[in-house]
Amino acid sequence: MNDAEQKVLSRDVSAVQIPNGNEVSLKKGAQVTVTQSLGGSYTVHVSELGGLYRISSKDLDALGLTAENNPSPVQQDLPLEEQVMSVLKTCYDPEIPVNIVDLGLIYSMNLEEVQGGKKALIKMTLTAPGCGMGPSIAADAKGKLLALPAIKDAEVEVVWEPQWNPSMISADGKLKLGIS
């Protein structure tokens, strides 16, 4: 998709307001500009409301789009730890075009035995303590982890220690952001 592509909503959709994380309803006929399309969700700017909103893949038809069947297929023959990290690399902060792993937001990933498989225990942070998108990003990560066949449960906890800083961004992330 071209950056900043304009669309008109064909029906009402539920969206998450960025950065405060409030759920809102965007109305049919609203003109939106798609600003980011990564990880299966879309960030749109709605000028009449004055802000950014995240629309999930289940509502992409309202934008006249179809969801990618599997935006980043995970190789099932990889060790489970690598599958988990691959899935987390499909999760994005809706304002930053770098995944949460390369942004340095994932502080720990542990797997524990549960009946029938594994439970993924993730500790992550956000780029700013006041960001209301934490629950939305954590829910996105949890949902994608639960789609892995071996993962029977997942817990994604947002933590604040240590405080995130730009030095935590991976080399790949810095390259995508154009920083050194």
C-alpha positions in Angstrom: 0.0 0.0 0.0 1.2 3.5 -0.7 2.0 5.7 2.3 -0.7 8.2 3.1 -3.4 6.5 1.0 -6.9 8.1 1.4 -10.0 6.0 2.0 -13.6 6.4 2.9 -15.1 4.1 5.5 -17.8 1.9 4.1 -19.3 1.2 7.5 -18.9 2.1 11.2 -15.8 0.5 12.7 -14.3 0.2 16.2 -10.9 1.8 16.5 -8.3 2.6 19.2 -7.4 6.3 19.6 -3.6 6.9 19.6 -1.8 7.5 21.9 -4.4 7.4 24.7 -5.8 4.0 23.9 -9.5 4.8 24.2 -11.8 2.8 22.1 -14.0 4.9 19.7 -16.4 4.3 16.8 -15.4 5.8 13.5 -18.5 6.4 11.4 -19.4 5.3 7.9 -18.4 7.9 5.3 -15.5 9.3 7.4 -12.5 10.2 5.2 -9.3 8.7 6.6 -5.7 8.7 5.5 -3.8 5.4 6.1 -0.5 6.3 7.6 0.9 2.9 8.6 0.0 -0.7 7.6 2.2 -3.0 9.5 1.6 -6.2 11.5 -2.0 -6.7 10.4 -3.5 -3.5 11.7 -3.7 0.0 10.1 -3.1 3.4 11.6 -5.3 6.1 10.1 -5.5 9.8 10.4 -9.0 11.2 10.7 -8.8 14.9 10.0 -12.4 15.7 11.1 -11.7 14.2 14.5 -8.1 15.5 14.6 -6.0 12.4 15.4 -4.7 9.0 14.8 -6.6 5.7 15.2 -5.7 2.0 14.9 -8.1 -0.2 13.0 -7.6 -4.0 13.4 -7.5 -6.5 10.6 -11.0 -7.7 11.3 -12.3 -4.3 10.1 -10.1 -3.7 7.0 -13.1 -4.4 4.7 -14.4 -1.0 5.9 -11.3 0.5 4.2 -12.0 -1.4 1.0 -9.0 -3.7 1.9 -8.5 -7.4 2.6 -6.4 -8.6 5.5 -3.3 -10.5 4.7 -3.8 -14.1 5.4 -0.6 -14.4 7.4 1.6 -11.3 7.2 4.7 -13.1 8.4 4.4 -16.9 8.4 6.3 -18.5 11.2 8.4 -21.5 10.3 7.0 -24.4 12.4 10.3 -26.2 12.3 12.1 -23.5 14.3 12.6 -23.8 18.0 9.6 -22.5 19.9 11.6 -19.6 21.4 12.4 -18.4 17.8 8.7 -18.8 16.7 7.7 -16.6 19.7 10.2 -13.9 18.8 9.1 -14.1 15.1 5.5 -13.5 16.1 6.4 -10.6 18.4 8.2 -9.1 15.4 4.8 -8.8 13.7 3.6 -6.4 16.5 4.0 -2.7 16.0 3.6 0.5 17.9 1.0 2.3 15.8 3.1 5.4 15.5 6.5 3.9 14.8 7.2 1.7 11.7 9.5 -0.7 13.7 8.3 -3.9 15.4 8.3 -4.1 19.2 11.3 -6.5 19.3 13.6 -4.2 17.2 12.4 -1.2 19.2 13.8 -2.9 22.3 10.4 -3.1 24.0 10.6 -6.8 24.8 12.5 -7.2 28.1 12.0 -10.9 28.7 10.4 -14.0 27.1 10.0 -17.2 29.1 8.1 -20.4 28.3 6.6 -22.6 31.0 5.0 -25.9 30.8 1.2 -26.0 31.0 -1.3 -28.8 30.2 -1.1 -29.5 26.5 1.8 -27.1 25.6 3.5 -24.0 26.8 2.6 -20.6 28.3 4.5 -17.6 27.0 5.4 -15.1 29.6 6.4 -11.7 28.1 7.6 -8.6 29.8 7.6 -5.5 27.7 7.7 -1.8 28.0 6.6 1.2 25.9 8.6 4.1 24.5 6.8 6.5 26.9 5.3 5.9 30.3 2.2 8.0 29.5 1.3 6.1 26.3 -2.2 4.7 26.5 -1.5 2.1 23.8 0.1 -0.4 26.1 -3.0 -2.5 26.6 -3.7 -2.5 22.9 -0.1 -3.5 21.9 0.0 -6.1 24.7 -3.4 -7.6 23.5 -2.1 -7.7 19.9 1.0 -9.6 21.0 -1.0 -12.0 23.2 -3.5 -12.8 20.4 -0.7 -13.5 17.9 1.2 -15.7 20.5 -2.0 -17.7 21.1 -2.2 -18.4 17.3 1.0 -20.5 17.6 0.0 -24.2 17.9 2.3 -24.9 20.8 1.3 -21.9 22.9 -1.8 -22.7 25.0 -1.6 -19.6 27.2 0.1 -16.2 27.1 0.7 -13.4 29.5 2.1 -10.0 28.2 2.9 -7.7 31.1 3.8 -4.0 30.5 6.6 -3.0 32.9 8.5 0.3 33.4 11.9 -0.8 34.8 14.3 -0.3 33.3 13.0 2.8 31.6 13.2 2.4 27.8 15.6 4.7 25.8 16.6 4.8 22.1 19.9 3.0 22.8 17.7 -0.2 23.2 16.7 -0.1 19.5 18.3 -2.9 17.5 20.7 -2.1 14.5 17.8 -3.1 12.1 15.4 -0.8 13.9 17.8 2.1 13.8 18.4 1.5 10.1 14.6 1.6 9.4 14.3 4.8 11.4 17.3 6.3 9.7 19.3 6.9 13.0 22.8 5.8 13.8 
